[in-house]
């Protein structure tokens, strides 16, 4: 698969606390409108802030607008990112 060949590419759920990344796109063509309404658009830089215990939601920060969002892990798996660094 394409993601396995490029180690810097991952889903949003694969990031760890403090890691920064750029949103590249989505794993499905049926993009939930919620993603776009929240500002999760390709090209946006994000930072992984934290995650809730027991596989709970993750918290990310949109770098440009300084907004903080919480997403379910299942939703975060659909967002493809490129890790910085």
N, CA, C and O atoms as CSV, one atom per row, in Angstrom:
chain,resi,resn,atom,element,x,y,z
A,1,UNK,N,N,0.836,-1.183,0.000
A,1,UNK,CA,C,0.000,0.000,0.000
A,1,UNK,C,C,0.884,1.251,0.000
A,1,UNK,O,O,2.016,1.218,0.482
A,2,UNK,N,N,0.368,2.334,-0.534
A,2,UNK,CA,C,1.108,3.590,-0.670
A,2,UNK,C,C,1.651,4.091,0.667
A,2,UNK,O,O,2.795,4.538,0.743
A,3,UNK,N,N,0.834,4.019,1.723
A,3,UNK,CA,C,1.255,4.545,3.021
A,3,UNK,C,C,2.438,3.776,3.600
A,3,UNK,O,O,3.262,4.351,4.311
A,4,UNK,N,N,2.529,2.489,3.304
A,4,UNK,CA,C,3.619,1.686,3.845
A,4,UNK,C,C,4.952,2.060,3.216
A,4,UNK,O,O,5.993,1.865,3.845
A,5,UNK,N,N,4.958,2.583,2.017
A,5,UNK,CA,C,6.187,2.948,1.327
A,5,UNK,C,C,6.750,4.277,1.820
A,5,UNK,O,O,7.944,4.534,1.670
A,6,UNK,N,N,5.928,5.101,2.391
A,6,UNK,CA,C,6.333,6.430,2.832
A,6,UNK,C,C,6.147,6.530,4.341
A,6,UNK,O,O,5.022,6.667,4.821
A,7,UNK,N,N,7.229,6.465,5.081
A,7,UNK,CA,C,7.151,6.403,6.535
A,7,UNK,C,C,6.637,7.694,7.160
A,7,UNK,O,O,6.156,7.673,8.293
A,8,UNK,N,N,6.727,8.812,6.453
A,8,UNK,CA,C,6.229,10.061,7.015
A,8,UNK,C,C,4.722,10.196,6.852
A,8,UNK,O,O,4.117,11.069,7.474
A,9,UNK,N,N,4.103,9.355,6.031
A,9,UNK,CA,C,2.663,9.422,5.830
A,9,UNK,C,C,1.960,8.519,6.836
A,9,UNK,O,O,2.401,7.399,7.095
A,10,UNK,N,N,0.867,9.016,7.398
A,10,UNK,CA,C,0.137,8.262,8.409
A,10,UNK,C,C,-1.289,8.799,8.490
A,10,UNK,O,O,-1.644,9.769,7.820
A,11,UNK,N,N,-2.085,8.159,9.310
A,11,UNK,CA,C,-3.398,8.728,9.607
A,11,UNK,C,C,-3.246,9.617,10.839
A,11,UNK,O,O,-2.265,9.506,11.574
A,12,UNK,N,N,-4.179,10.463,11.050
A,12,UNK,CA,C,-4.153,11.364,12.199
A,12,UNK,C,C,-4.093,10.575,13.510
A,12,UNK,O,O,-3.488,11.024,14.484
A,13,UNK,N,N,-4.716,9.417,13.527
A,13,UNK,CA,C,-4.731,8.581,14.735
A,13,UNK,C,C,-3.362,7.988,15.057
A,13,UNK,O,O,-3.134,7.557,16.187
A,14,UNK,N,N,-2.441,7.956,14.083
A,14,UNK,CA,C,-1.113,7.379,14.291
A,14,UNK,C,C,-0.128,8.346,14.943
A,14,UNK,O,O,0.952,7.933,15.365
A,15,UNK,N,N,-0.486,9.620,15.030
A,15,UNK,CA,C,0.418,10.605,15.613
A,15,UNK,C,C,0.521,10.427,17.122
A,15,UNK,O,O,-0.343,9.812,17.749
A,16,UNK,N,N,1.575,10.967,17.688
A,16,UNK,CA,C,1.805,10.931,19.136
A,16,UNK,C,C,1.807,12.358,19.682
A,16,UNK,O,O,1.913,13.327,18.930
A,17,UNK,N,N,1.689,12.462,20.983
A,17,UNK,CA,C,1.612,13.764,21.641
A,17,UNK,C,C,2.785,14.653,21.245
A,17,UNK,O,O,3.944,14.249,21.334
A,18,UNK,N,N,2.465,15.875,20.803
A,18,UNK,CA,C,3.475,16.854,20.426
A,18,UNK,C,C,3.891,16.814,18.965
A,18,UNK,O,O,4.550,17.740,18.493
A,19,UNK,N,N,3.523,15.760,18.233
A,19,UNK,CA,C,3.906,15.674,16.820
A,19,UNK,C,C,3.084,16.651,15.988
A,19,UNK,O,O,1.909,16.896,16.262
A,20,UNK,N,N,3.733,17.201,14.967
A,20,UNK,CA,C,3.068,18.119,14.039
A,20,UNK,C,C,2.992,17.446,12.681
A,20,UNK,O,O,3.836,16.620,12.332
A,21,UNK,N,N,1.970,17.812,11.919
A,21,UNK,CA,C,1.766,17.209,10.607
A,21,UNK,C,C,0.944,18.151,9.738
A,21,UNK,O,O,0.374,19.136,10.207
A,22,UNK,N,N,0.905,17.809,8.448
A,22,UNK,CA,C,0.092,18.554,7.483
A,22,UNK,C,C,-0.957,17.599,6.926
A,22,UNK,O,O,-0.641,16.467,6.560
A,23,UNK,N,N,-2.193,18.054,6.865
A,23,UNK,CA,C,-3.270,17.226,6.326
A,23,UNK,C,C,-3.101,17.118,4.819
A,23,UNK,O,O,-2.990,18.126,4.120
A,24,UNK,N,N,-3.082,15.871,4.319
A,24,UNK,CA,C,-2.936,15.625,2.886
A,24,UNK,C,C,-4.263,15.330,2.207
A,24,UNK,O,O,-4.464,15.690,1.047
A,25,UNK,N,N,-5.161,14.681,2.919
A,25,UNK,CA,C,-6.435,14.298,2.328
A,25,UNK,C,C,-7.161,13.327,3.235
A,25,UNK,O,O,-6.978,13.329,4.452
A,26,UNK,N,N,-7.996,12.489,2.616
A,26,UNK,CA,C,-8.832,11.574,3.380
A,26,UNK,C,C,-8.772,10.183,2.767
A,26,UNK,O,O,-8.535,10.031,1.569
A,27,UNK,N,N,-8.989,9.178,3.595
A,27,UNK,CA,C,-8.888,7.797,3.130
A,27,UNK,C,C,-10.126,7.344,2.373
A,27,UNK,O,O,-10.133,6.258,1.794
A,28,UNK,N,N,-11.150,8.143,2.369
A,28,UNK,CA,C,-12.382,7.805,1.671
A,28,UNK,C,C,-12.825,8.979,0.800
A,28,UNK,O,O,-12.499,10.131,1.083
A,29,UNK,N,N,-13.559,8.677,-0.245
A,29,UNK,CA,C,-14.078,9.748,-1.103
A,29,UNK,C,C,-15.315,10.397,-0.491
A,29,UNK,O,O,-15.667,11.525,-0.838
A,30,UNK,N,N,-15.972,9.683,0.421
A,30,UNK,CA,C,-17.156,10.221,1.098
A,30,UNK,C,C,-16.710,10.991,2.331
A,30,UNK,O,O,-16.808,10.503,3.457
A,31,UNK,N,N,-16.221,12.193,2.102
A,31,UNK,CA,C,-15.692,13.014,3.188
A,31,UNK,C,C,-16.862,13.563,4.007
A,31,UNK,O,O,-17.742,14.238,3.472
A,32,UNK,N,N,-16.862,13.268,5.311
A,32,UNK,CA,C,-17.939,13.850,6.130
A,32,UNK,C,C,-17.866,15.375,6.118
A,32,UNK,O,O,-16.789,15.951,6.271
A,33,UNK,N,N,-18.995,16.014,5.938
A,33,UNK,CA,C,-19.050,17.487,5.931
A,33,UNK,C,C,-18.507,18.053,7.234
A,33,UNK,O,O,-17.995,19.172,7.268
A,34,UNK,N,N,-18.620,17.281,8.296
A,34,UNK,CA,C,-18.119,17.712,9.606
A,34,UNK,C,C,-16.640,18.072,9.545
A,34,UNK,O,O,-16.217,19.053,10.156
A,35,UNK,N,N,-15.843,17.282,8.809
A,35,UNK,CA,C,-14.408,17.543,8.711
A,35,UNK,C,C,-14.144,18.922,8.122
A,35,UNK,O,O,-13.333,19.684,8.648
A,36,UNK,N,N,-14.821,19.232,7.049
A,36,UNK,CA,C,-14.616,20.512,6.384
A,36,UNK,C,C,-15.125,21.668,7.248
A,36,UNK,O,O,-14.506,22.730,7.297
A,37,UNK,N,N,-16.245,21.458,7.922
A,37,UNK,CA,C,-16.789,22.495,8.793
A,37,UNK,C,C,-15.864,22.794,9.968
A,37,UNK,O,O,-15.803,23.928,10.443
A,38,UNK,N,N,-15.145,21.772,10.436
A,38,UNK,CA,C,-14.218,21.948,11.558
A,38,UNK,C,C,-12.878,22.538,11.128
A,38,UNK,O,O,-12.067,22.918,11.972
A,39,UNK,N,N,-12.643,22.615,9.817
A,39,UNK,CA,C,-11.388,23.175,9.330
A,39,UNK,C,C,-10.333,22.141,8.986
A,39,UNK,O,O,-9.175,22.490,8.760
A,40,UNK,N,N,-10.717,20.870,8.944
A,40,UNK,CA,C,-9.780,19.808,8.571
A,40,UNK,C,C,-9.719,19.718,7.047
A,40,UNK,O,O,-10.349,18.855,6.436
A,41,UNK,N,N,-8.957,20.615,6.454
A,41,UNK,CA,C,-8.851,20.672,5.003
A,41,UNK,C,C,-7.414,20.370,4.586
A,41,UNK,O,O,-6.482,20.668,5.333
A,42,UNK,N,N,-7.224,19.785,3.413
A,42,UNK,CA,C,-5.862,19.498,2.946
A,42,UNK,C,C,-5.007,20.765,2.926
A,42,UNK,O,O,-5.447,21.829,2.489
A,43,UNK,N,N,-3.775,20.619,3.412
A,43,UNK,CA,C,-2.844,21.734,3.480
A,43,UNK,C,C,-2.774,22.369,4.860
A,43,UNK,O,O,-1.843,23.121,5.148
A,44,UNK,N,N,-3.736,22.079,5.706
A,44,UNK,CA,C,-3.774,22.653,7.067
A,44,UNK,C,C,-2.738,21.962,7.956
A,44,UNK,O,O,-2.633,20.736,7.952
A,45,UNK,N,N,-1.987,22.739,8.707
A,45,UNK,CA,C,-1.020,22.197,9.663
A,45,UNK,C,C,-1.713,21.967,10.999
A,45,UNK,O,O,-2.493,22.796,11.467
A,46,UNK,N,N,-1.408,20.813,11.604
A,46,UNK,CA,C,-2.016,20.474,12.888
A,46,UNK,C,C,-0.943,20.008,13.862
A,46,UNK,O,O,0.169,19.656,13.468
A,47,UNK,N,N,-1.299,20.013,15.136
A,47,UNK,CA,C,-0.433,19.466,16.180
A,47,UNK,C,C,-1.276,18.548,17.059
A,47,UNK,O,O,-2.364,18.918,17.500
A,48,UNK,N,N,-0.761,17.350,17.307
A,48,UNK,CA,C,-1.437,16.389,18.173
A,48,UNK,C,C,-1.196,16.815,19.615
A,48,UNK,O,O,-0.048,16.865,20.056
A,49,UNK,N,N,-2.239,17.117,20.346
A,49,UNK,CA,C,-2.114,17.607,21.716
A,49,UNK,C,C,-2.169,16.483,22.747
A,49,UNK,O,O,-1.264,16.354,23.571
A,50,UNK,N,N,-3.230,15.662,22.706
A,50,UNK,CA,C,-3.383,14.607,23.697
A,50,UNK,C,C,-4.451,13.618,23.252
A,50,UNK,O,O,-5.126,13.814,22.241
A,51,UNK,N,N,-4.586,12.550,24.035
A,51,UNK,CA,C,-5.662,11.593,23.780
A,51,UNK,C,C,-6.254,11.145,25.113
A,51,UNK,O,O,-5.570,11.111,26.136
A,52,UNK,N,N,-7.522,10.806,25.078
A,52,UNK,CA,C,-8.203,10.331,26.280
A,52,UNK,C,C,-7.841,8.867,26.502
A,52,UNK,O,O,-7.522,8.156,25.549
A,53,UNK,N,N,-7.887,8.415,27.748
A,53,UNK,CA,C,-7.552,7.013,28.022
A,53,UNK,C,C,-8.586,6.052,27.448
A,53,UNK,O,O,-9.695,6.439,27.079
A,54,UNK,N,N,-8.187,4.797,27.387
A,54,UNK,CA,C,-9.053,3.709,26.927
A,54,UNK,C,C,-9.549,3.915,25.500
A,54,UNK,O,O,-10.725,3.709,25.197
A,55,UNK,N,N,-8.620,4.330,24.623
A,55,UNK,CA,C,-8.919,4.503,23.200
A,55,UNK,C,C,-9.992,5.570,22.959
A,55,UNK,O,O,-10.795,5.454,22.033
A,56,UNK,N,N,-9.996,6.592,23.785
A,56,UNK,CA,C,-10.973,7.673,23.675
A,56,UNK,C,C,-10.593,8.669,22.596
A,56,UNK,O,O,-9.688,8.417,21.800
A,57,UNK,N,N,-11.286,9.802,22.569
A,57,UNK,CA,C,-11.035,10.824,21.541
A,57,UNK,C,C,-9.629,11.402,21.627
A,57,UNK,O,O,-8.975,11.348,22.668
A,58,UNK,N,N,-9.185,11.956,20.508
A,58,UNK,CA,C,-7.888,12.633,20.473
A,58,UNK,C,C,-8.119,14.133,20.361
A,58,UNK,O,O,-9.156,14.579,19.869
A,59,UNK,N,N,-7.152,14.892,20.817
A,59,UNK,CA,C,-7.240,16.340,20.797
A,59,UNK,C,C,-6.141,16.873,19.886
A,59,UNK,O,O,-4.965,16.554,20.065
A,60,UNK,N,N,-6.533,17.688,18.907
A,60,UNK,CA,C,-5.558,18.285,17.993
A,60,UNK,C,C,-5.741,19.799,17.973
A,60,UNK,O,O,-6.799,20.324,18.321
A,61,UNK,N,N,-4.695,20.472,17.561
A,61,UNK,CA,C,-4.734,21.923,17.428
A,61,UNK,C,C,-4.507,22.277,15.966
A,61,UNK,O,O,-3.575,21.775,15.337
A,62,UNK,N,N,-5.360,23.140,15.426
A,62,UNK,CA,C,-5.162,23.659,14.077
A,62,UNK,C,C,-4.226,24.852,14.206
A,62,UNK,O,O,-4.583,25.861,14.814
A,63,UNK,N,N,-3.044,24.744,13.644
A,63,UNK,CA,C,-1.994,25.739,13.870
A,63,UNK,C,C,-2.358,27.137,13.374
A,63,UNK,O,O,-2.047,28.125,14.040
A,64,UNK,N,N,-3.005,27.233,12.226
A,64,UNK,CA,C,-3.309,28.543,11.651
A,64,UNK,C,C,-4.309,29.326,12.497
A,64,UNK,O,O,-4.110,30.512,12.763
A,65,UNK,N,N,-5.374,28.667,12.915
A,65,UNK,CA,C,-6.431,29.358,13.651
A,65,UNK,C,C,-6.325,29.190,15.164
A,65,UNK,O,O,-7.073,29.814,15.917
A,66,UNK,N,N,-5.403,28.355,15.601
A,66,UNK,CA,C,-5.179,28.083,17.027
A,66,UNK,C,C,-6.411,27.497,17.704
A,66,UNK,O,O,-6.592,27.655,18.911
A,67,UNK,N,N,-7.261,26.818,16.927
A,67,UNK,CA,C,-8.422,26.119,17.471
A,67,UNK,C,C,-7.987,24.744,17.973
A,67,UNK,O,O,-7.039,24.156,17.452
A,68,UNK,N,N,-8.670,24.249,18.965
A,68,UNK,CA,C,-8.419,22.909,19.476
A,68,UNK,C,C,-9.672,22.078,19.251
A,68,UNK,O,O,-10.775,22.499,19.600
A,69,UNK,N,N,-9.500,20.884,18.662
A,69,UNK,CA,C,-10.619,20.013,18.329
A,69,UNK,C,C,-10.451,18.653,18.973
A,69,UNK,O,O,-9.327,18.208,19.203
A,70,UNK,N,N,-11.552,17.993,19.266
A,70,UNK,CA,C,-11.540,16.611,19.730
A,70,UNK,C,C,-12.222,15.757,18.671
A,70,UNK,O,O,-13.307,16.092,18.195
A,71,UNK,N,N,-11.584,14.654,18.307
A,71,UNK,CA,C,-12.122,13.736,17.298
A,71,UNK,C,C,-12.105,12.317,17.822
A,71,UNK,O,O,-11.202,11.934,18.566
A,72,UNK,N,N,-13.108,11.532,17.433
A,72,UNK,CA,C,-13.087,10.103,17.738
A,72,UNK,C,C,-11.924,9.452,16.990
A,72,UNK,O,O,-11.514,9.933,15.933
A,73,UNK,N,N,-11.397,8.367,17.537
A,73,UNK,CA,C,-10.306,7.640,16.864
A,73,UNK,C,C,-10.757,7.168,15.488
A,73,UNK,O,O,-9.980,7.212,14.534
A,74,UNK,N,N,-12.007,6.715,15.376
A,74,UNK,CA,C,-12.509,6.223,14.087
A,74,UNK,C,C,-12.518,7.336,13.041
A,74,UNK,O,O,-12.276,7.077,11.862
A,75,UNK,N,N,-12.792,8.561,13.457
A,75,UNK,CA,C,-12.760,9.703,12.538
A,75,UNK,C,C,-11.323,10.073,12.201
A,75,UNK,O,O,-11.010,10.380,11.051
A,76,UNK,N,N,-10.452,10.045,13.202
A,76,UNK,CA,C,-9.047,10.408,12.999
A,76,UNK,C,C,-8.367,9.443,12.030
A,76,UNK,O,O,-7.433,9.838,11.331
A,77,UNK,N,N,-8.806,8.202,11.971
A,77,UNK,CA,C,-8.225,7.211,11.052
A,77,UNK,C,C,-8.489,7.573,9.592
A,77,UNK,O,O,-7.764,7.117,8.708
A,78,UNK,N,N,-9.495,8.368,9.329
A,78,UNK,CA,C,-9.855,8.736,7.959
A,78,UNK,C,C,-9.062,9.937,7.437
A,78,UNK,O,O,-9.092,10.212,6.237
A,79,UNK,N,N,-8.355,10.654,8.311
A,79,UNK,CA,C,-7.607,11.842,7.919
A,79,UNK,C,C,-6.149,11.450,7.683
A,79,UNK,O,O,-5.473,10.991,8.604
A,80,UNK,N,N,-5.660,11.629,6.448
A,80,UNK,CA,C,-4.286,11.283,6.097
A,80,UNK,C,C,-3.399,12.505,6.258
A,80,UNK,O,O,-3.736,13.599,5.805
A,81,UNK,N,N,-2.257,12.305,6.913
A,81,UNK,CA,C,-1.339,13.408,7.196
A,81,UNK,C,C,0.091,13.027,6.831
A,81,UNK,O,O,0.425,11.852,6.686
A,82,UNK,N,N,0.919,14.051,6.689
A,82,UNK,CA,C,2.360,13.876,6.507
A,82,UNK,C,C,3.036,14.475,7.715
A,82,UNK,O,O,2.892,15.666,7.992
A,83,UNK,N,N,3.784,13.639,8.444
A,83,UNK,CA,C,4.480,14.106,9.641
A,83,UNK,C,C,5.569,15.087,9.286
A,83,UNK,O,O,6.235,14.943,8.261
A,84,UNK,N,N,5.754,16.087,10.131
A,84,UNK,CA,C,6.858,17.037,9.958
A,84,UNK,C,C,8.108,16.486,10.624
A,84,UNK,O,O,8.035,15.780,11.630
A,85,UNK,N,N,9.248,16.819,10.048
A,85,UNK,CA,C,10.514,16.428,10.658
A,85,UNK,C,C,10.938,15.128,10.253
A,85,UNK,O,O,11.991,14.660,10.686
